[in-house]
Amino acid sequence: MESVEVFEKFAERYDSWFDRNPYAYKSELKAISALIPKGKGIEIGVGTGRFAKPLGIKFGIEPSRKMAEIARKRGIEVVEGFAENLPVENESFDFALLVTVICFVKDVEKTFSEVRRILRRGGYIILGFIDGGSELGKKYMERRKDNVFYRVARLYTTEEILKILTKHKFGEFKILQTIFSEPENMMEEDEVKEGYGKGMFVALRGKKML
């Protein structure tokens, strides 16, 4: 089963994760919000709008019809489409956000190329992802068969992402990390620290270079 089919079938289960794990969600949101610049933004793989809504992002791209429907109910203007072929005009946004998306796209290189295309000069890509190089990230992959979502995912390490972003002429990176224990066991928000390697969740921003 491909990732889009999974999210079509389990859209409500995906959305309810944020209610079941509020401290992990708030920690992720805090890390990402620290990297959001001013300007016109779009979330690619907007899902159910759980990040776009609180971050004030009005536009989204989402391949799953059911996920898009939930995001629209949260006030997001969603166009159905794929990250590798964005239905967006050249240089039309100041920043693009992708949260837990790169592990599900078929072609991460094409995705970053498309993001670069739609960003204005000096625009930013902001990524939120589970670091496949972290201890908890490794555990997620070991247990992937037990999770309907991650069984169709590929977790990248932060080093792999930085290498591909650099290849596509992004730079001036800023990296934050959070979630230092199992999300299901969290009793409060985790702090957000600079760098990567220990936190399961990484928030990374890169600038479109000339």
Backbone bond lengths (Angstrom), bond angles and torsions (degrees), N, CA, C in turn:
res aa  C-N    CA-C-N  psi(-1)  N-CA   C-N-CA  omega(-1)  CA-C   N-CA-C  phi
1 M - - - 1.466 - - 1.531 109.60 -
2 E 1.331 118.05 128.17 1.454 121.97 -179.81 1.520 110.35 -77.89
3 S 1.332 115.34 163.74 1.461 120.66 -173.43 1.527 113.13 -60.73
4 V 1.340 117.62 -39.40 1.467 119.40 -179.28 1.524 110.26 -63.88
5 E 1.319 116.98 -41.06 1.463 120.99 177.99 1.527 111.07 -62.01
6 V 1.330 116.21 -39.18 1.464 120.77 179.47 1.523 110.31 -62.37
7 F 1.332 116.46 -45.53 1.462 119.26 -178.56 1.527 112.24 -71.91
8 E 1.304 117.08 -27.86 1.464 120.28 173.77 1.527 109.98 -65.36
9 K 1.304 115.82 -43.49 1.466 121.23 -175.24 1.525 112.05 -75.79
10 F 1.346 116.40 -33.88 1.472 119.73 -172.79 1.530 112.43 -120.31
11 A 1.316 117.30 35.03 1.467 120.97 -177.93 1.520 112.71 -58.69
12 E 1.319 116.34 -43.65 1.466 120.26 -178.73 1.533 110.70 -68.17
13 R 1.327 116.68 -37.83 1.459 119.53 178.80 1.526 110.37 -64.72
14 Y 1.329 116.09 -41.61 1.456 120.28 177.24 1.527 110.60 -59.30
15 D 1.320 116.09 -48.58 1.461 119.98 -176.04 1.526 112.27 -64.92
16 S 1.320 116.71 -34.64 1.465 120.38 -177.91 1.529 112.38 -73.58
17 W 1.347 117.43 -16.24 1.475 120.05 178.16 1.519 111.04 -56.78
18 F 1.314 116.41 -37.44 1.462 120.81 -176.67 1.530 111.32 -69.40
19 D 1.323 116.43 -28.58 1.466 120.07 176.11 1.528 110.74 -78.43
20 R 1.325 116.67 -33.99 1.461 120.87 -179.74 1.529 112.41 -76.39
21 N 1.329 116.07 -23.45 1.469 121.35 -177.60 1.531 110.52 -128.56
22 P 1.323 116.86 61.94 1.468 120.43 -172.13 1.530 114.42 -63.15
23 Y 1.334 117.67 -33.31 1.461 119.11 -177.25 1.533 111.54 -74.38
24 A 1.318 116.29 -35.89 1.465 119.59 174.93 1.524 109.52 -65.54
25 Y 1.318 116.42 -44.22 1.471 121.65 179.57 1.525 110.74 -59.85
26 K 1.325 116.70 -47.22 1.469 120.39 -179.30 1.520 111.11 -65.17
27 S 1.321 117.53 -34.81 1.461 121.09 178.24 1.524 110.69 -66.67
28 E 1.327 116.43 -44.28 1.468 120.48 177.51 1.519 110.63 -62.05
29 L 1.311 115.77 -44.08 1.462 121.03 -178.69 1.523 110.93 -62.97
30 K 1.317 116.16 -39.38 1.468 120.93 -179.62 1.530 110.59 -64.99
31 A 1.321 116.89 -42.16 1.462 120.91 179.93 1.525 111.24 -65.01
32 I 1.326 115.90 -44.71 1.461 119.87 -178.56 1.526 111.45 -67.92
33 S 1.319 116.63 -42.66 1.467 120.44 -176.70 1.528 111.50 -61.51
34 A 1.338 116.91 -27.68 1.466 121.00 179.14 1.527 111.98 -68.88
35 L 1.332 117.08 -15.61 1.465 121.23 -177.15 1.528 113.60 -108.80
36 I 1.316 117.38 -4.47 1.467 120.46 -176.86 1.530 110.02 -75.47
37 P 1.332 117.91 122.25 1.462 120.96 178.95 1.531 111.28 -87.08
38 K 1.298 115.91 176.17 1.457 119.97 174.22 1.525 108.80 -76.88
39 G 1.326 115.55 158.85 1.451 119.52 176.68 1.516 113.22 119.68
40 K 1.312 114.91 -173.10 1.459 122.89 -178.06 1.522 109.59 -86.64
41 G 1.335 116.33 121.63 1.454 120.11 -176.66 1.507 114.17 -120.07
42 I 1.314 114.84 161.67 1.466 122.43 176.68 1.524 107.64 -138.88
43 E 1.332 116.55 143.20 1.457 119.56 173.28 1.519 109.16 -106.56
44 I 1.308 115.51 123.61 1.462 122.40 -179.84 1.522 108.05 -96.64
45 G 1.321 115.72 124.53 1.457 120.03 -168.98 1.512 108.26 74.70
46 V 1.328 114.85 50.34 1.470 120.90 -172.87 1.521 113.04 -65.53
47 G 1.335 116.62 -16.17 1.460 119.78 178.45 1.515 111.58 60.28
48 T 1.321 116.54 -127.93 1.464 121.36 -178.77 1.526 112.31 -98.05
49 G 1.331 116.38 10.25 1.456 120.31 176.61 1.510 114.86 83.90
50 R 1.328 117.23 14.44 1.462 121.22 -176.33 1.531 113.34 -65.22
51 F 1.329 117.03 -23.44 1.463 119.95 177.59 1.528 111.13 -104.98
52 A 1.316 117.39 -41.50 1.462 120.37 -178.84 1.522 111.91 -58.34
53 K 1.320 116.66 -43.57 1.466 120.85 -176.70 1.525 112.56 -59.14
54 P 1.335 120.31 -58.42 1.463 119.65 -178.52 1.525 113.82 -68.40
55 L 1.336 117.51 -21.77 1.459 120.48 -179.67 1.518 112.46 -89.32
56 G 1.316 117.22 -1.87 1.460 120.82 177.49 1.517 114.45 74.60
57 I 1.335 116.63 23.41 1.464 121.31 177.88 1.528 108.37 -89.75
58 K 1.305 116.41 122.07 1.461 121.05 -171.24 1.526 114.09 -92.28
59 F 1.328 117.13 -17.32 1.462 120.17 -173.52 1.531 110.86 -119.32
60 G 1.336 115.16 145.64 1.454 119.24 -179.65 1.516 113.01 -149.77
61 I 1.323 115.38 154.39 1.458 123.69 172.97 1.522 107.09 -118.41
62 E 1.327 117.42 134.04 1.460 120.72 -177.48 1.533 110.18 -152.39
63 P 1.349 117.69 126.75 1.465 119.80 -179.80 1.524 114.63 -78.02
64 S 1.342 117.21 -23.18 1.462 120.47 -178.19 1.530 110.78 -88.42
65 R 1.308 115.90 121.31 1.469 120.77 -178.50 1.523 111.42 -61.54
66 K 1.327 117.13 -43.35 1.464 119.73 -177.48 1.524 112.06 -68.25
67 M 1.326 116.12 -37.90 1.461 119.26 176.68 1.526 109.81 -65.24
68 A 1.331 115.99 -42.19 1.463 120.58 -179.62 1.528 111.45 -61.60
69 E 1.322 116.17 -37.83 1.468 120.12 179.12 1.521 111.40 -61.13
70 I 1.326 116.64 -41.31 1.468 120.47 179.32 1.522 110.13 -67.10
71 A 1.337 116.83 -40.73 1.472 120.72 179.14 1.520 111.07 -63.52
72 R 1.318 116.47 -38.68 1.473 119.46 178.77 1.526 111.00 -63.47
73 K 1.317 116.77 -35.40 1.462 120.06 177.51 1.526 111.34 -65.49
74 R 1.326 115.99 -21.40 1.471 120.51 176.86 1.525 111.33 -91.14
75 G 1.316 116.20 6.50 1.456 120.00 174.32 1.513 115.56 92.10
76 I 1.330 117.44 12.23 1.461 120.65 -179.55 1.534 109.69 -91.49
77 E 1.317 116.27 136.33 1.465 121.52 175.94 1.526 107.61 -84.41
78 V 1.324 116.80 105.19 1.462 121.19 -171.48 1.526 111.33 -111.04
79 V 1.324 114.62 133.86 1.460 121.78 171.79 1.522 106.96 -112.29
80 E 1.309 117.02 131.84 1.456 120.33 -179.52 1.524 109.58 -77.82
81 G 1.327 115.98 128.19 1.450 120.98 -177.97 1.513 110.75 -179.70
82 F 1.330 115.70 175.54 1.457 121.96 -176.10 1.521 111.17 -110.99
83 A 1.323 115.17 150.59 1.464 121.09 -177.55 1.522 112.08 -63.12
84 E 1.327 116.70 -29.88 1.467 120.12 -178.19 1.523 113.30 -79.17
85 N 1.321 117.25 -9.14 1.469 121.00 -179.16 1.527 108.01 -149.49
86 L 1.305 116.54 71.84 1.455 122.02 -171.77 1.534 112.53 -69.85
87 P 1.326 117.10 127.93 1.463 120.69 176.89 1.532 110.45 -80.27
88 V 1.325 114.72 59.95 1.464 122.56 -173.73 1.528 108.86 -137.33
89 E 1.332 116.78 140.98 1.462 121.15 179.82 1.527 111.55 -71.20
90 N 1.318 115.68 157.04 1.456 121.66 178.37 1.533 111.37 -58.85
91 E 1.315 115.54 142.04 1.467 123.39 171.22 1.534 112.51 47.95
92 S 1.323 116.00 52.05 1.467 119.84 -175.91 1.533 114.00 -111.80
93 F 1.363 117.28 -3.37 1.464 119.44 -179.38 1.526 110.91 -135.44
94 D 1.341 114.48 151.52 1.464 120.75 177.62 1.525 111.76 -84.33
95 F 1.310 116.43 -27.02 1.467 119.20 176.05 1.517 110.31 -153.99
96 A 1.324 114.62 154.49 1.467 121.88 177.91 1.521 108.48 -130.51
97 L 1.320 116.05 130.67 1.459 122.73 -179.37 1.525 110.07 -108.19
98 L 1.326 115.96 135.98 1.460 121.94 174.49 1.525 107.85 -133.84
99 V 1.327 117.27 112.12 1.461 121.53 -178.45 1.529 109.55 -112.55
100 T 1.322 115.92 124.18 1.472 123.92 -175.84 1.529 111.28 42.81
101 V 1.329 114.45 48.16 1.462 121.94 -179.70 1.522 111.25 -111.34
102 I 1.329 116.60 -42.20 1.463 118.96 -172.88 1.524 112.80 -61.58
103 C 1.333 117.24 -24.99 1.468 119.33 179.41 1.527 112.05 -75.29
104 F 1.332 116.59 -10.90 1.463 119.92 -178.27 1.534 114.15 -111.71
105 V 1.324 118.49 -14.61 1.470 119.44 -178.35 1.528 110.04 -72.17
106 K 1.319 115.34 152.00 1.463 119.88 179.80 1.524 111.49 -75.40
107 D 1.344 116.46 -33.78 1.462 121.06 -174.40 1.521 109.27 -136.67
108 V 1.327 117.28 97.14 1.464 121.01 -177.18 1.533 111.13 -68.80
109 E 1.323 117.55 -32.25 1.469 120.64 178.41 1.529 110.45 -64.03
110 K 1.318 116.64 -46.65 1.471 120.69 179.01 1.532 110.08 -65.19
111 T 1.321 116.50 -35.54 1.469 120.83 178.40 1.512 110.78 -61.09
112 F 1.330 117.74 -49.08 1.464 120.60 -179.57 1.526 111.69 -66.44
113 S 1.325 116.75 -33.90 1.462 120.53 176.21 1.533 110.95 -63.99
114 E 1.329 115.83 -41.68 1.455 120.62 178.47 1.534 111.88 -67.49
115 V 1.331 116.15 -39.50 1.462 119.30 177.87 1.520 109.80 -62.10
116 R 1.313 116.93 -44.42 1.467 120.23 178.44 1.528 110.87 -58.55
117 R 1.320 115.91 -40.97 1.463 120.86 -178.77 1.522 112.62 -60.29
118 I 1.330 117.72 -41.08 1.469 119.96 -174.08 1.527 113.09 -86.09
119 L 1.345 116.91 -8.30 1.456 119.85 -179.86 1.523 111.76 -85.17
120 R 1.313 115.00 142.34 1.450 120.42 174.15 1.528 109.92 -72.30
121 R 1.304 116.51 168.09 1.457 121.56 179.00 1.532 109.86 -56.41
122 G 1.331 116.72 127.60 1.453 120.67 -178.77 1.511 114.37 77.24
123 G 1.338 116.99 11.45 1.461 120.94 -179.75 1.519 111.57 -74.09
124 Y 1.324 115.04 171.32 1.462 120.53 -173.75 1.529 112.44 -123.81
125 I 1.318 114.62 143.72 1.460 121.98 166.37 1.521 106.63 -103.51
126 I 1.330 117.14 132.47 1.459 122.15 176.42 1.521 108.21 -121.44
127 L 1.310 115.76 123.60 1.462 121.41 -178.82 1.521 110.29 -114.60
128 G 1.317 116.03 141.55 1.455 122.25 169.15 1.521 106.34 -124.81
129 F 1.326 117.67 125.48 1.466 118.84 -175.43 1.525 111.12 -156.27
130 I 1.322 114.91 158.41 1.456 121.25 172.76 1.520 107.85 -79.22
131 D 1.315 115.70 122.22 1.462 121.55 -177.53 1.528 109.90 -75.46
132 G 1.322 114.86 110.71 1.461 119.61 -179.78 1.511 113.53 -64.86
133 G 1.337 117.48 -13.59 1.450 121.06 178.93 1.516 113.93 -90.70
134 S 1.337 117.20 -10.00 1.459 121.15 179.03 1.527 110.37 -80.25
135 E 1.326 116.82 160.22 1.464 120.22 -178.92 1.525 111.36 -62.07
136 L 1.341 116.47 -42.99 1.459 119.12 178.92 1.519 111.48 -69.46
137 G 1.322 116.85 -34.04 1.459 120.55 176.36 1.518 111.32 -62.27
138 K 1.328 115.54 -41.08 1.464 120.42 177.78 1.525 111.11 -64.19
139 K 1.338 116.31 -38.59 1.461 120.23 178.41 1.532 110.61 -65.33
140 Y 1.331 116.83 -38.45 1.459 120.58 178.06 1.520 110.18 -59.11
141 M 1.334 116.46 -43.32 1.448 119.55 -179.01 1.525 111.81 -69.15
142 E 1.344 116.84 -33.30 1.458 120.17 177.22 1.526 111.06 -65.96
143 R 1.349 115.47 -31.05 1.468 120.11 -178.04 1.529 112.31 -101.71
144 R 1.305 117.39 14.55 1.459 121.00 -171.48 1.537 113.78 -59.69
145 K 1.325 117.20 -31.37 1.463 120.18 -179.13 1.523 112.44 -66.03
146 D 1.331 116.38 -19.94 1.462 120.97 -178.87 1.529 112.70 -90.41
147 N 1.338 116.72 -2.41 1.462 121.23 -177.19 1.518 109.46 -119.56
148 V 1.334 117.45 123.21 1.467 120.77 -175.15 1.524 112.43 -62.28
149 F 1.328 117.08 -26.24 1.462 120.32 -178.58 1.523 112.10 -87.40
150 Y 1.325 116.72 -49.37 1.459 119.23 -173.06 1.518 114.11 -78.94
151 R 1.311 117.70 -9.19 1.468 118.56 175.29 1.529 110.61 -69.18
152 V 1.357 117.57 -18.09 1.461 121.03 177.72 1.529 111.36 -109.02
153 A 1.340 116.07 14.91 1.460 120.61 -176.07 1.521 111.91 -106.65
154 R 1.339 113.49 159.16 1.465 120.67 169.36 1.524 107.37 -125.70
155 L 1.327 116.47 116.90 1.453 120.14 -179.62 1.524 109.97 -87.13
156 Y 1.334 115.71 124.69 1.453 121.80 177.15 1.523 110.09 -92.18
157 T 1.321 116.30 151.95 1.453 120.22 171.08 1.525 108.17 -82.28
158 T 1.314 116.12 160.72 1.466 119.71 177.42 1.528 110.77 -61.34
159 E 1.323 117.22 -38.80 1.466 120.60 178.53 1.528 111.53 -60.93
160 E 1.330 116.89 -40.10 1.471 119.77 178.82 1.517 110.99 -64.29
161 I 1.334 116.23 -42.12 1.460 120.40 -179.80 1.519 110.79 -64.96
162 L 1.314 117.37 -44.18 1.468 121.15 179.51 1.530 111.06 -60.83
163 K 1.314 116.38 -39.40 1.467 120.70 -179.94 1.529 111.00 -63.55
164 I 1.322 116.18 -44.14 1.470 119.57 -178.77 1.526 110.94 -70.86
165 L 1.329 116.94 -40.24 1.466 119.89 177.90 1.524 111.32 -62.32
166 T 1.319 117.05 -41.40 1.463 121.07 178.57 1.527 110.44 -62.97
167 K 1.314 116.73 -39.73 1.462 121.74 177.69 1.523 111.21 -59.23
168 H 1.337 115.75 -34.29 1.469 120.51 -179.83 1.525 112.65 -95.19
169 K 1.320 115.18 21.91 1.462 123.71 171.44 1.523 113.67 63.68
170 F 1.333 114.82 45.54 1.455 121.22 166.43 1.523 106.98 -107.21
171 G 1.330 116.07 149.40 1.458 119.65 -178.84 1.518 111.73 -156.87
172 E 1.337 115.59 -165.91 1.465 122.74 -178.11 1.532 110.83 50.28
173 F 1.315 115.09 53.19 1.454 121.15 -173.03 1.528 112.45 -73.16
174 K 1.317 114.49 143.32 1.457 122.32 170.44 1.526 106.33 -126.42
175 I 1.347 116.67 129.72 1.462 120.39 -173.07 1.519 110.37 -129.20
176 L 1.317 116.06 131.49 1.460 123.21 177.18 1.522 109.29 -125.74
177 Q 1.322 116.56 155.79 1.468 120.87 179.22 1.526 110.12 -138.46
178 T 1.327 114.52 151.75 1.454 121.06 177.29 1.523 109.01 -156.98
179 I 1.299 117.32 178.64 1.472 127.14 -175.34 1.531 110.01 64.12
180 F 1.319 114.38 94.05 1.453 121.98 -175.82 1.534 112.32 -109.47
181 S 1.331 115.94 9.32 1.465 121.17 175.42 1.519 108.25 -147.16
182 E 1.304 117.41 171.99 1.473 121.09 -179.20 1.537 109.53 -57.85
183 P 1.321 118.36 127.46 1.475 121.15 -179.26 1.525 113.50 -52.84
184 E 1.326 116.67 -36.81 1.464 121.28 -177.44 1.534 112.51 -68.31
185 N 1.339 116.30 -19.16 1.464 120.23 -177.27 1.524 113.04 -102.08
186 M 1.311 118.06 -0.28 1.461 120.80 -175.76 1.529 111.16 -71.10
187 M 1.327 116.32 133.69 1.458 122.58 178.95 1.521 112.59 -110.84
188 E 1.332 116.42 -2.35 1.452 122.83 176.43 1.521 108.44 -161.06
189 E 1.327 116.53 167.98 1.456 119.82 177.62 1.520 110.54 -65.36
190 D 1.318 116.44 143.19 1.454 121.03 173.72 1.526 109.53 -84.90
191 E 1.325 115.83 155.01 1.454 119.23 175.89 1.522 109.75 -74.03
192 V 1.312 114.82 161.00 1.457 121.51 176.85 1.525 107.64 -106.78
193 K 1.330 116.09 124.55 1.461 121.20 -178.24 1.519 110.37 -118.20
194 E 1.312 115.83 154.80 1.451 120.14 175.69 1.525 110.25 -73.07
195 G 1.321 115.47 154.29 1.454 120.91 176.76 1.519 113.35 87.65
196 Y 1.318 115.47 -164.72 1.459 121.56 -178.54 1.523 109.33 -154.11
197 G 1.328 115.54 169.99 1.453 119.95 177.35 1.512 113.77 121.90
198 K 1.331 116.32 -29.37 1.463 120.25 -179.13 1.522 112.12 -113.69
199 G 1.308 117.83 -36.63 1.453 121.26 178.69 1.514 111.62 -77.46
200 M 1.323 116.86 139.00 1.456 120.69 178.60 1.524 111.61 -67.09
201 F 1.350 115.70 -36.06 1.462 120.52 -175.45 1.525 109.38 -106.15
202 V 1.320 115.49 127.44 1.459 122.18 179.21 1.531 109.58 -113.89
203 A 1.320 115.87 134.50 1.462 122.55 171.15 1.523 106.14 -112.67
204 L 1.322 116.54 125.38 1.458 121.91 -172.65 1.520 109.94 -132.69
205 R 1.330 115.76 134.15 1.472 120.31 176.43 1.518 109.94 -121.73
206 G 1.332 115.13 135.28 1.457 120.70 176.46 1.521 109.98 -131.89
207 K 1.320 115.63 145.77 1.465 121.24 -178.05 1.524 110.86 -98.13
208 K 1.312 115.92 140.55 1.473 121.33 174.85 1.523 108.56 -70.42
209 M 1.320 116.17 113.69 1.442 121.55 -177.94 1.526 110.11 -93.52
210 L 1.313 116.00 160.57 1.462 120.37 179.42 1.519 110.39 -75.65
